[in-house]
Amino acid sequence: AVTGVQTCALPIFCCTLEDVIIACRILLKDNGRMYMVHRPDRLADILCTMRKHRIEPKRIRMVHPSVSKAPNIVLIEGQRDGGAFLKWDPPLYVHVEDGGYTQEIKNMYNSDRN
């Protein structure tokens, strides 16, 4: 059974995508940036909703569990009242085929230790 706390941990039960985008629009200063982590199957909805509320998508990066698997996360950067320009970053792969982390992920985890 899902508890009340677990239910609120799932954003679909507490607010809508549009609620989140509207809140970002209100909270961001002019040209301020927002960052979102979401599921790739919602990408069209996310981009349309951002533009509807004048938050321009600026960068997108797909995150794949491994090279052989489809992306399961999309990272999106948006800018309040930004001009129309979208950069599609190269995919981020989390694991190599033997199950270990890719060098890029290792570098991210160790970046604060260097």
N, C-alpha and C positions, 0 to 999 in steps of 0.2 A: 504494500500500500504506500502511496505517496503522501507524505506529511505536508502541512502548510508551508514549512520552511523549504522543503524540497520543491514544492510547487512554485514558490517565488524565485527559486534559483533558475527556473526555466522562464526566460523572458516572454514567451508566447502567452503565459498565463497572467502576467502582471501588467504588460503594456504591449502596444503594437509597434511595429517597425516605424510607422508614421509618428507615434508618440515620441520615440527616441529621436527621430530626425527633427521634429518640432522643438524638442528640448535643446538639442544642439544648436539649432538656429537662434533660439532665445539667448543661450549662454555664451555663444561665440562672439568675440569682438569682430569688427570689420576685418576681413581677410584672415580671421582666425581659422585654425585647422582642427579637424576632428579625425579620429581614427576608429575604425570598426573592424571587428573580427566576426565573421558570420559564415553561414553555409553557402557554398557556391550555387546551389539550386535556387537561391533567393536573389542572385545577382541582378537580374533585370528589375525586380521590385525595388531593390536598394537604390540602383542608379536613377530610376524614374522618380522615386520618392525624394531623393536628395535634390534632384533638379527642380522638382515641383516646389520645394521650399528654399530654392536659391542657395543650395550648397553644392558647389561644383565638384564632381569627382575628379581627383588629380592623379592618383596612383592606385593601381590594382596589382596584387600579387597572389597567385594561387599557391596553396601549400598542399603538397602531396605526401602521403605517408611514406611512399617509396617511389622509385622511378617507374615501376610497372603498375602503379595504382593511380586511379583518378583522384583529382584534388578533393579534399574533404573540408578545407577551410579556405576562405578568401579574406585577404587583408585589403582594406580600402581606406584611402586618405581622401578627405574632402575639404574644401575651402569655402568659407562663407563669402558669397558674392565674388567668387573667383572667375577669371576668364576661362573660356572653353579650351582646355588642353588636357588630354589624358595620356599618362604614361603607363604602359603595360610592362611591369617589371618581369624579369625571368622567374620561372617557378622556383619555389623553395622545396627541396626534398628533405624529409626528416631522417629517413633510414636508408642505408645501403642494403643490398640484397641479403647480406648475412645477418641483418637485424641490428647492427650497430648504427650509431649516428653518423650522418654525413659530416664532412669536414666543416661545412658552413655552420651546421648546428653546433658542433663542438666549439667552433670559434665564438659563437654567440654565448654559449654557456660559460666560456672561460674569459670573456672580454673584460669582466670586472676584476679578474684576478691578475691581469697583466699590468 
